[in-house]
Amino acid sequence: MLATVQTFTLDGIVARPVRVEVDVHRGLPAFSVVGLPDAAVREARERVRAAIINCGFDFPLQRIVANLAPANLRKVGPGLDLPIAVALLVASGQLSWESASRLAMIGELALDGSIRPVLGALAIAEAARERGAKAIVVPAHNGPEAALAEGIAVIPLESLTQLTPLAAGEWSPQRPEPMRFTSLPDAGGGDLADLRGQRYIRYALEVVAAGGHSLLMVGPPGAGKSLAASRLPSIMPPLASEEALEVARIFSACGHLSTELPGGRPFRAPHHTVSAAGLVGGGNPPSPGEATLAHRGVLFLDELCEFNRDSLEALRAPLEIGWVSIARAGGGRRLPCRFMLVAAANPCPCGRGEADPECTCAPLAARRYQERLSGALADRIDILAAIRQPSAAEIGGKPGECSASVRERVVPARERQEHRLGPGRCNAEMTPAEARESALTEDAAALLAESYSRRRLSARAHDRVLRLARTVADLSGLEAIERDHMAQALQLRRRDG
């Protein structure tokens, strides 16, 4: 007898449809799983066998073949355990469930028959809705996450023993309550008031938060670079509903989604030993990297010049286009990564800088250290700021302006950008054509043209200065970019504070 069940497998962060076909017929007892399964899917045979027996069902001593279609799509993860078990019970005549083929199912089985949570429940529920499924059966732990997908019924299960009353219509579980918004626990924390002094970098952070720009801070150890970066999420506007769902899909597929929906901006700070695949994504099968996990948030690279050069160069294209393209023999993958890059670096290997008389680095060593950041990548960073050690009076003085006050200026600036560019977009995402269409006064245009010739700006740097000036004008609440706005934008592009 043949039975089919609809399910899904994760391909990066995207859910791909899979049709589970189980055939039980006469022959020597055997259980085969075909259709390009990975090791976790192949091992489903033993989990399904033990779960069925321990839940009071009979495991058929016949020839069993489970086919996972399409056969050319690689199936990964233990989420196919439940659909294989259900199809096997229907095919063996132990479960009568006429509507099983119209449902989608995911879940990992424990040996006692309980159903464990899986990765990517939100993306799978949304994919099931798009494929026309009437309902999706998920582990009870994944119920609140799957309930975020509107337009599809969600059936949470805790054990295989609940299949019999569910199939007979004797039991109908209530739809679980969707996850609620909260702040990410790893979103940096703290308040911008903790940063003493450093008026220049505080203003740079405000511009970064308002326009979604990238930032490189160069200064001696202990000057406050890491502290400043960690406080950036506290002055950024909260995630909109659609943005929060985007972040939730990514975190769910990577196993980082907690019991609550993220409301704060992601903050990722990988160690400098991270590989290129770990930073932008890769592997076989391809999986998201830190850049994708920082989508709609902040990617902080501390000790930038200590990172592998190949890893840093891999960020060049994602910074421009907002997604990572991974090419493999079996096909390409595109992962979203619209993040704000914030980096910190020392001026030389000893950290003091050539201007400090106590610097022990030879000029050649300092130059080689700085050259680890290529000119092509540096040109893609909007703000280049030097940080000096704060004075004793600043360290012991009053706290600076708090995050809430700064956020009150950032949020209106973001709202102006969304009104002009569209929902979810900011000035850093403007195309070159959009940037050059910005309204400039004659004095501002003359200053930009003069700086373009005198400082030999690249065409990319020209457009980035325009985007920065547009953000400065948005913070001032003005529609046209004036000379002062352009001057501030040009100053933010310099390495001196």
Secondary structure, DSSP 8 states (H G I E B T S, - for coil): -EEEEEEEEEETTEEEEEEEEEEEESSSSEEEEESSB-HHHHTHHHHHHHHHHHTT-----SEEEEEEESTTS-B-SGGGHHHHHHHHHHHTTS---GGGGGEEE--EE-TTSBEE--S-HHHHHHHHHHTT-SEEEEEGGGHHHHTTSTTSEEEEESBGGGHHHHHTTS----------EE--TTS--S-GGGS-S-HHHHHHHHHHHHHT--EEEE--TTSSHHHHHHHGGGGS----HHHHHHHHHHHHHHT---SSEE-S--EE---TT--HHHHH-BTTTTB--HHHHTTTSEEEESSGGGS-HHHHHTTHHHHHHSEEEEEETTEEEEEE---EEEEEE-SSTTSS-TTSTT----HHHHHHHHTTS-HHHHHT-SEEEE-----HHHHTS-----HHHHHHHHHHHHHHHHHHH-TT--GGG--HHHHHTS-B-HHHHHHHHHHHHHTT--HHHHHHHHHHHHHHHHHHT-SSB-HHHHHHHHHHTSS--
